[in-house]
């Protein structure tokens, strides 16, 4: 068990990383908004497997929440997160105050790549602008060799990979598989909002994705047919569907005929909780 060093100050954090790298160590970073669960732990474990030092960042980034979204009530569980990170062997935690990330007069933002326009980008305008801005800034403060992200946020991982390529950022991006509860529910910090009945109904997302995978594996290539099959499972259980689509995994375009590899993506609301999930179809 390592007690992680906690950094609040960006310069102190950056100096620590630069010293480690100057000593020849490989550094990995796992950016998070806290409320850590087994999915985050798997990302830290992945970083530890390939790096000498691992940094977790914990910052609930206000610029990626729209005004009507859950910024104020987003779960903040720093003490639990710290204990969990200690248990899994994290070397450092960067947990800045909002003013360190967004000083008075802050006005510089990253224009996200074109893959940010659809799906989450349509439903949550400005979301990826906030994500790209904070992730680029975190990469400046934690100049690691590799950053590890979860595949549950499929579009986010794609947006970040494109930003890193387009802006020639000197960091490797490692995307790791979604961790699920034994019954299939994708791990998410937002699962804590679900009542027992909502928790049961939320299983419709992974069931709908399994149905899409089954249809495609059986030879179905009509996108409309597969999307209708997903909706047939979702509609009786969820309160609203933002999207349930099959897309090309690098462009997120949705051609009428499914070509493999493809990805099925869902965003739906159960009660007042918005959940997302996805599954590769290949
Ligand atoms: O995936 C998240 O938790 C956030 O979007 C991230 C990447 C930490 C940026 O705030």
Boltz pocket constraint, residues with backbone or C-beta under 6 A from the ligand:
constraints:
  - pocket:
      binder: B
      contacts: [[A, 31], [A, 32], [A, 33], [A, 59], [A, 61], [A, 64], [A, 130], [A, 131], [A, 134], [A, 135], [A, 153], [A, 156]]
      max_distance: 6.0
